[in-house]
């Protein structure tokens, strides 16, 4: 996690199976689950990332995905510290990152 340009930036990466471009394009769709030889046995509903996208959007943020099939994926979430000109997000000083 980092603070830059008046926004909180959180990136999460893995070196797992990655995703194909057509999978990334559908990733935030409710109930979408990428099904390939690597994911068939992984349980889930396909709701998690659509919920994350909605929460990020509600906070006027963005979420980006960079994925290479066979190499891994990085998700980057950016949320502004100011929600409007008059409103600043208060950060709890005890928060550790």
Number of C-alpha atoms within 10 A of each C-alpha: 13 10 13 11 8 12 16 15 18 14 14 11 13 12 12 13 15 19 21 14 13 9 17 16 11 14 21 20 15 14 15 17 19 17 11 11 7 10 11 10 9 8 8 10 9 16 15 15 15 17 14 14 18 15 13 16 14 11 14 15 19 17 18 12 17 14 22 17 13 12 12 15 19 15 14 15 19 23 21 19 20 15 13 10 6 6 9 12 12 8 8 7 6 6 6 6 5
